[in-house]
Amino acid sequence: MSNRGPPGIIITDQDAAIARAISEVFPGVLHRFCLWHILNKFSDKLNATLYKEQYHILLNIIKESESAEEFENQWSHVMNSTELKHNEWLSNMYTIRHRWVPAYVRHIFAVGMSSSQRVESSHSFFKRYLDHKNSLIDFITRFNRALVHQRHEELVANHNDCNEVPVMVTGFPMELKMSSIYTKKIFLLFQKELQESMTYICTLISETNESKVYMVKQFEPERPFNRQRRLTYHISSDLISCSCKLFEFEGYPCRHMLCWMKVMQVMMLPDKYIIERWTKKAKTVVVFEQLPNLAEGESFFSRRIALAHIAMELVDECSLTEVRSNFLMGELKNLMVKAKDIDDDNNIGKQHSKSREFTNVVRDPNPVRTKGCGKRIKSSKEKAMSQSSRTCSIYGQKGHDKRTCLDLQTTYEYFKSAFNSQQKRISVQFTEQAATSQKKRDLTD
């Protein structure tokens, strides 16, 4: 989310409370459900036989459909030809298909995300540093330590972008140019698409006064043609769009667009296909929200933030040349002298006394139960996996270990009973022998 407005898309799991909150706060924003969470429920909602036979077919339809019409036709065909049409959960998911099926949302830029993995990875990262037993002070210390580690990794990535030169694989002028524009991670993705574009052919199939339509397909000796992609060139806007929607969804050109550029002898990638957030200069400009003018009674931190904003802009402008830098240095020294003469000692003393009047003691907050903090109810799939993963080390049976093995417990009870009986027999025999020996001694005496 930027300061230009609300986000274009929000991805969460299927939580009713979150859905209501998003609809109220961001009424015009597309709320998409996490695709990973939905696909993970198929094994729970379908019986074992149907899941084994139909899951990969449904997965291919969900991920490979280019348009809503293609998805609906293939989905209906599978539902009508199998017993899946009677599954209530699948019917409900089909009703909200525009919230999770990629064919309905790939036209919106989402940096390639179809699930909430960014949030989950952040949770996993901070859990390495934080614990629910941490006090407030300990939490702040550990949180800052995590941020330091995160910023260090970012600095390493920035260093690699500025100093490392990727290996060129195609020799195409566009590849060399984009290696100096894209970050290393995005360039490697772009390079793969450019390399794959060499194996595609582009054919004009229709033409009107407004657009030209091309068919892009891959040629392989073993498999002459694979899936075709439809590419449209809009003459008035001088833009191309591909049916795979990779550029719209992830922000860099797909292999089909690059194949068309190769045919049209476009040696350099036009600026309209370069998204600034994927470039090395994306962070050179510090973005601030518009700060209001200082008013009477503003806090110390509000004044400091406003002044720091103006000072940073001034330093960025004057540091470009030596003349500007020397001019700013002299003016700042003069301003420093004048600023010290403005406030007398009484005013500064009042500010210090005012800050000492309020001495708040920061204590740890009271612990509260948050959403999802209780013991999670395991699904039937998780229960089956946890049971099937256990193996008895004594008898080699699945579904339990030696601590809960009924056969081992039965054997143990049997041997325990036999041992106790043997001990009793030995004790009785020993008692009888002792009594007999005593009688013989008495008779001898």
VOGU-3710 file (C-alpha; in Angstrom, 3 decimals, decimal comma):
1> msnrgppgii> 0,000/0,000/0,000  1,365/3,433/-0,936  0,411/6,988/-0,120  -1,311/7,257/-3,525  -4,409/5,412/-2,363  -5,742/2,038/-1,216  -4,171/-1,235/-2,422  -5,384/-2,915/-5,581  -5,779/-6,340/-3,977  -5,768/-7,871/-0,479
11> itdqdaaiar> -5,058/-11,591/0,080  -6,241/-13,340/3,254  -7,650/-16,689/4,289  -11,408/-17,322/4,409  -12,118/-15,447/7,612  -15,577/-13,879/7,855  -14,505/-11,140/10,295  -11,610/-10,053/8,067  -13,866/-10,105/5,009  -16,397/-7,800/6,697
21> aisevfpgvl> -13,656/-5,412/7,857  -12,117/-5,181/4,368  -15,496/-4,566/2,733  -16,147/-1,680/5,143  -12,681/-0,057/5,102  -11,785/-0,736/1,437  -15,113/-1,131/-0,383  -13,596/-0,902/-3,879  -10,628/-3,228/-3,327  -10,580/-6,819/-4,566
31> hrfclwhiln> -10,427/-9,197/-1,603  -8,832/-12,435/-2,740  -8,721/-15,677/-0,771  -5,440/-17,525/-0,261  -5,144/-20,177/-2,983  -2,832/-22,391/-0,901  -5,311/-22,668/1,983  -8,130/-23,599/-0,406  -6,138/-26,239/-2,304  -5,029/-27,726/1,018
41> kfsdklnatl> -8,683/-28,343/1,960  -9,409/-30,569/-1,035  -8,077/-33,673/0,716  -10,427/-32,968/3,656  -13,548/-32,126/1,675  -13,300/-34,975/-0,874  -13,337/-38,670/-0,122  -10,118/-40,570/-0,676  -11,079/-42,164/-4,006  -12,315/-38,965/-5,674
51> ykeqyhilln> -9,360/-37,014/-4,299  -6,867/-39,465/-5,772  -8,599/-39,559/-9,162  -9,709/-35,960/-9,672  -7,456/-33,647/-7,623  -4,719/-33,244/-10,239  -7,323/-32,666/-12,940  -8,980/-29,927/-10,889  -5,581/-28,450/-9,975  -4,648/-28,211/-13,659
61> iikesesaee> -7,968/-26,510/-14,459  -7,547/-24,012/-11,614  -3,971/-23,028/-12,420  -3,832/-23,310/-16,211  -7,118/-21,710/-17,274  -6,428/-18,441/-19,117  -9,933/-16,993/-18,989  -13,033/-17,218/-16,838  -14,929/-18,865/-19,689  -12,296/-21,587/-20,088
71> fenqwshvmn> -12,317/-22,311/-16,363  -16,106/-22,507/-16,139  -16,389/-24,850/-19,146  -13,713/-27,268/-17,923  -14,962/-27,168/-14,332  -18,546/-27,929/-15,419  -17,340/-30,807/-17,589  -15,513/-32,453/-14,682  -18,401/-31,885/-12,269  -20,998/-33,342/-14,627
81> stelkhnewl> -18,906/-36,367/-15,567  -18,079/-37,390/-11,983  -19,747/-37,584/-8,581  -18,134/-34,281/-7,576  -21,274/-32,384/-8,590  -22,915/-33,591/-5,365  -20,131/-32,159/-3,185  -21,541/-29,155/-1,286  -18,146/-27,630/-0,495  -17,085/-27,595/-4,153
91> snmytirhrw> -20,384/-25,957/-5,059  -19,802/-23,214/-2,490  -16,241/-22,662/-3,709  -17,469/-22,390/-7,287  -19,933/-19,702/-6,189  -17,050/-17,527/-4,916  -14,631/-18,517/-7,720  -13,919/-14,857/-8,554  -12,235/-14,579/-5,132  -9,602/-17,313/-5,565
101> vpayvrhifa> -9,324/-18,727/-9,108  -6,276/-17,147/-10,870  -8,145/-16,672/-14,163  -10,376/-14,046/-12,480  -7,628/-12,023/-10,775  -4,450/-12,251/-12,904  -5,240/-8,944/-14,607  -4,497/-7,134/-11,302  -0,879/-6,506/-10,304  -0,094/-8,531/-7,161
111> vgmsssqrve> 3,705/-9,010/-7,504  3,027/-12,659/-8,360  1,378/-13,542/-5,040  -1,601/-15,885/-4,979  -1,417/-16,787/-1,294  -0,631/-15,175/2,038  2,923/-16,570/2,078  4,436/-13,127/2,713  2,579/-12,818/6,016  3,333/-16,414/6,967
121> sshsffkryl> 7,037/-15,932/6,230  7,058/-12,774/8,362  5,435/-14,686/11,221  8,022/-17,437/10,894  10,863/-14,887/10,842  9,780/-13,017/13,974  8,993/-16,222/15,881  12,724/-16,930/15,803  13,242/-13,864/18,005  10,002/-13,439/19,977
131> dhknslidfi> 8,114/-15,513/22,496  4,823/-15,071/24,344  6,739/-15,089/27,634  8,736/-11,947/26,739  8,149/-8,843/28,820  7,435/-5,534/27,071  11,044/-4,338/27,366  12,364/-7,726/26,264  9,950/-7,702/23,332  11,212/-4,291/22,134
141> trfnralvhq> 14,847/-5,420/22,428  14,245/-8,656/20,541  12,093/-6,930/17,913  14,805/-4,352/17,234  17,330/-7,173/16,950  15,143/-8,837/14,326  14,863/-5,575/12,391  18,637/-5,151/12,449  19,044/-8,635/10,976  16,397/-7,911/8,341
151> rheelvanhn> 18,020/-4,616/7,342  21,417/-6,283/7,156  20,045/-8,812/4,666  18,580/-5,942/2,662  21,943/-4,156/2,620  23,613/-7,337/1,369  21,043/-7,579/-1,442  21,610/-3,904/-2,328  25,375/-4,476/-2,372  24,960/-7,423/-4,740
161> dcnevpvmvt> 22,708/-5,377/-7,039  25,250/-2,545/-7,244  28,469/-4,558/-7,547  27,711/-7,944/-9,081  27,258/-8,337/-12,842  25,075/-11,291/-13,911  26,306/-13,700/-16,586  24,772/-13,004/-20,012  23,350/-16,079/-21,770  21,655/-14,801/-24,954
171> gfpmelkmss> 23,860/-11,975/-26,242  20,705/-9,973/-26,972  21,205/-6,180/-26,451  18,055/-6,050/-24,343  19,546/-8,530/-21,862  22,678/-6,432/-21,267  20,627/-3,243/-20,857  18,152/-4,760/-18,389  20,989/-6,185/-16,260  21,867/-2,594/-15,343
181> iytkkifllf> 18,226/-1,609/-14,668  16,550/-4,542/-12,914  17,529/-5,829/-9,487  19,381/-9,132/-9,546  16,386/-11,210/-8,498  14,033/-9,735/-11,097  16,697/-9,774/-13,799  17,199/-13,519/-13,371  13,461/-14,021/-13,873  13,507/-11,721/-16,906
191> qkelqesmty> 16,594/-13,498/-18,276  14,838/-16,866/-18,052  11,850/-15,497/-19,980  14,165/-13,974/-22,598  16,047/-17,239/-23,000  12,820/-19,229/-23,355  11,490/-16,755/-25,942  14,150/-18,000/-28,368  12,242/-21,293/-28,699  8,926/-19,655/-29,627
201> ictlisetne> 7,502/-18,575/-32,957  5,030/-15,724/-33,505  2,397/-15,796/-36,249  -0,099/-13,084/-37,262  -3,623/-14,543/-37,371  -5,905/-11,485/-37,678  -5,679/-7,740/-38,203  -8,059/-4,777/-37,903  -7,686/-1,004/-37,878  -7,457/-1,060/-34,063
211> skvymvkqfe> -5,402/-4,162/-33,262  -3,361/-7,090/-34,500  -3,674/-10,557/-33,024  -0,748/-12,993/-32,974  -0,479/-16,621/-31,984  2,692/-17,471/-30,037  3,656/-21,100/-29,610  6,718/-23,169/-28,797  8,367/-25,504/-31,258  10,103/-28,688/-30,097
221> perpfnrqrr> 11,299/-31,606/-32,245  9,809/-34,275/-29,972  6,569/-32,411/-29,348  5,836/-30,117/-32,322  3,534/-27,692/-30,531  2,497/-27,087/-26,987  -0,059/-24,671/-25,566  -0,620/-21,572/-27,675  -0,819/-18,054/-26,272  -2,814/-15,230/-27,777
231> ltyhissdli> -0,991/-11,899/-28,029  -2,771/-8,657/-28,977  -1,078/-5,493/-30,235  -3,206/-2,356/-29,727  -2,282/0,097/-32,464  -3,655/3,304/-30,917  -1,931/2,871/-27,546  1,118/1,027/-28,950  0,780/-1,653/-26,248  0,863/-5,449/-26,327
241> scscklfefe> -0,929/-7,836/-24,000  -0,614/-11,595/-23,653  -3,247/-14,101/-22,601  -0,916/-15,546/-19,937  -1,143/-12,194/-18,010  2,361/-12,561/-16,575  3,202/-8,889/-17,131  -0,045/-7,662/-15,570  0,246/-10,038/-12,589  3,981/-10,050/-11,820
251> gypcrhmlcw> 5,298/-6,895/-13,496  7,889/-8,102/-16,019  7,439/-9,169/-19,687  6,617/-12,779/-20,473  8,423/-14,928/-23,037  5,579/-14,464/-25,521  5,874/-10,666/-25,457  9,657/-10,918/-25,805  9,225/-13,286/-28,763  7,024/-10,673/-30,470
261> mkvmqvmmlp> 9,627/-7,960/-29,783  12,311/-10,155/-31,321  10,215/-10,609/-34,471  9,532/-6,862/-34,636  13,270/-6,185/-34,073  12,714/-4,251/-30,847  16,244/-4,280/-29,459  15,545/-2,457/-26,172  12,662/-2,973/-23,770  10,405/0,124/-23,911
271> dkyiierwtk> 10,070/2,105/-20,676  6,323/1,422/-20,479  7,092/-2,237/-19,783  9,556/-1,463/-16,974  7,945/-1,120/-13,542  9,983/1,162/-11,301  9,559/-1,000/-8,186  11,671/-3,739/-9,828  14,551/-1,401/-10,715  17,725/-0,610/-8,772
281> kaktvvvfeq> 16,718/3,033/-8,409  13,379/2,223/-6,766  14,697/3,236/-3,322  16,825/6,221/-4,320  13,900/8,584/-3,735  12,695/8,706/-0,119  8,906/8,770/-0,046  7,203/10,905/2,621  3,604/11,691/3,216  2,678/15,342/2,916
291> lpnlaegesf> 3,423/16,872/6,309  1,266/19,736/7,631  2,703/23,060/8,767  3,821/23,245/12,359  1,144/24,538/14,684  1,382/25,841/18,203  1,469/23,123/20,817  2,970/20,429/18,556  4,957/17,726/20,338  8,716/17,434/20,187
301> fsrrialahi> 8,589/14,416/17,897  6,149/16,071/15,475  8,439/19,100/15,187  11,493/16,902/14,739  9,895/14,783/11,977  8,747/17,857/10,041  12,156/19,537/10,274  13,991/16,314/9,374  11,842/15,950/6,261  12,754/19,413/4,973
311> amelvdecsl> 16,406/18,975/5,938  16,732/15,694/4,045  15,277/17,205/0,885  17,656/20,155/1,202  20,684/17,898/1,713  19,738/15,709/-1,267  19,508/18,752/-3,542  22,701/20,480/-2,388  24,904/17,380/-2,244  24,681/16,966/-6,026
321> tevrsnflmg> 27,392/19,578/-6,692  30,361/20,943/-4,764  29,175/24,551/-5,105  25,787/23,747/-3,571  27,396/21,750/-0,781  29,728/24,613/0,203  26,840/27,090/0,080  24,648/24,907/2,301  27,479/24,306/4,769  27,969/28,065/5,267
331> elknlmvkak> 24,259/28,773/5,591  23,759/25,975/8,101  26,540/27,336/10,299  24,913/30,792/10,241  21,499/29,290/10,983  22,952/27,334/13,914  24,239/30,571/15,495  20,944/32,402/14,928  18,851/29,473/16,222  20,756/29,424/19,513
341> didddnnigk> 20,034/33,153/20,017  16,277/32,805/19,455  15,383/30,833/22,614  16,673/32,235/25,894  17,527/30,084/28,876  14,116/30,665/30,494  12,174/29,187/27,564  14,436/26,154/27,380  14,114/25,690/31,141  10,329/25,780/30,828
351> qhsksreftn> 10,440/23,080/28,165  12,594/20,861/30,390  10,400/21,426/33,455  7,294/20,709/31,395  8,767/17,408/30,271  9,571/16,505/33,888  6,038/17,188/35,104  4,713/14,003/33,494  6,636/10,929/34,465  4,749/7,888/33,239
361> vvrdpnpvrt> 5,767/4,417/34,367  5,569/1,956/31,479  4,430/-1,459/32,646  3,845/-4,716/30,835  0,303/-4,937/29,417  -2,143/-7,418/30,875  -2,146/-10,688/28,909  -5,313/-11,291/26,903  -6,553/-14,183/24,842  -6,245/-13,371/21,160
371> kgcgkrikss> -7,988/-14,921/18,224  -6,703/-18,404/17,502  -4,627/-18,626/20,682  -6,402/-21,754/21,928  -5,606/-25,315/21,004  -6,186/-25,729/17,306  -8,610/-28,414/16,199  -6,800/-30,795/13,861  -8,416/-31,789/10,597  -8,975/-35,403/9,666
381> kekamsqssr> -6,069/-35,154/7,222  -3,668/-33,983/9,934  -4,873/-36,709/12,299  -4,375/-39,349/9,634  -0,902/-38,040/8,812  0,138/-37,934/12,472  -1,117/-41,480/13,026  0,349/-42,907/9,845  3,743/-41,417/10,625  4,053/-43,462/13,851
391> tcsiygqkgh> 5,616/-46,932/13,662  6,002/-49,434/16,473  9,715/-50,189/16,876  8,950/-53,602/18,459  6,465/-55,146/16,023  6,851/-52,721/13,048  3,130/-51,921/12,924  1,840/-48,544/11,607  -0,393/-46,105/13,453  1,169/-46,311/16,918
401> dkrtcldlqt> 4,513/-46,451/18,697  5,868/-48,805/21,385  4,398/-46,641/24,175  0,831/-47,222/22,955  1,279/-50,688/21,419  -1,542/-52,953/22,660  0,301/-56,143/21,669  3,329/-55,089/23,679  1,174/-54,232/26,685  -0,563/-57,634/26,459
411> tyeyfksafn> 2,797/-59,405/26,229  4,109/-57,415/29,165  1,096/-58,285/31,318  1,432/-61,959/30,382  5,115/-62,151/31,321  4,488/-60,112/34,452  1,746/-62,528/35,562  3,924/-65,547/34,698  6,863/-64,080/36,608  4,733/-63,397/39,692
421> sqqkrisvqf> 3,341/-66,950/39,598  6,831/-68,401/39,301  8,003/-66,266/42,208  5,113/-67,562/44,336  5,899/-71,205/43,471  9,564/-70,734/44,306  8,641/-69,076/47,605  6,280/-71,928/48,531  8,883/-74,559/47,625  11,544/-72,789/49,633
431> teqaatsqkk> 9,209/-72,576/52,663  8,326/-76,275/52,417  12,007/-77,289/52,126  12,917/-75,145/55,148  10,119/-76,734/57,201  11,214/-80,261/56,193  14,833/-79,541/57,143  13,746/-78,203/60,511  11,707/-81,352/61,255  14,717/-83,577/60,400
441> rdltd> 16,930/-81,633/62,782  14,316/-81,904/65,531  14,107/-85,717/65,121  17,884/-86,029/65,154  18,128/-84,080/68,388
//
